[in-house]
Amino acid sequence: MISLNSRQIEFATVIRDLIRNEKVQQMEYIKHHVGGVSCLEHSIFVAYLSFVICKKLNLDAAAAARGGLLHDLYLCDWNKENVSRIRRLFIHPQLALKNASETFAITNVEKDIIENHMWPLTISKIPHHRVSAIVSLADKICATLEMCGVYAKMKTRRRLYNFNSRYSYAI
């Protein structure tokens, strides 16, 4: 059993309605990057890192957490689709935004986070809010840690996995 500090409890409360949703939970079954990391695990990692950074900077941490959790809600198993790896990078934000918008009442900031999280790779999709830029940066940090195998060795991975197992239903 893990115990949460006040910041983690606040994070859990902010994303409670999202993490409990069936579509969000479907991301658990989609492989993401490497090392056995699921799309949901990656998204929780991005959401939490974004939340912490935004709290420290007195920015909209709730939007960062919510947009970070939904940023890869594309719900597509790329192994079953005939889409190149490069093309995926450019189309998955639009798929995620469509799914998030159809499933939740998301704010304009959350829409901006989801749509523009692949910047600077997507040159024309520039974040319009500081929070969006932070989530984009957090996404790159998390993906790098996952791909380098560092995340697999971090205590954070176990804690975030346990967080989803426990708090997607408990709060």
C-alpha angles and dihedrals in degrees: 000000000000125000121216130218121223093268091053091047090051090049091050091050093050094053098033097110092046099046091050092055118109094227092053090048089053087069087072088073096051116088114229128195108323143308098058094293112153124218089248093051090050091048093050089050091051092044094050096045090048091048092052094047093048092048089054091049095044092242129135098295093172092058089046092053095044095043090043092053092049099039093100100034090130092125094204127133099217090197088068096044129078095230124124120240091246094051090050090061090059102039104040095076090058091048090049092048092049092050094044093048093048093048105037141029096246127184126240090254091053089049090051091050093052097042097046104034093110093063129153089032089055096054096190094048100076120172111249096199132052089234090057092052090050092052089048090052092045089052090055092046093049094045091050092050090048095048094046091052093242095115092056089060097045123102084223090073093057092044094050092046090050089045091059093043093050107030103038085077107017107061 
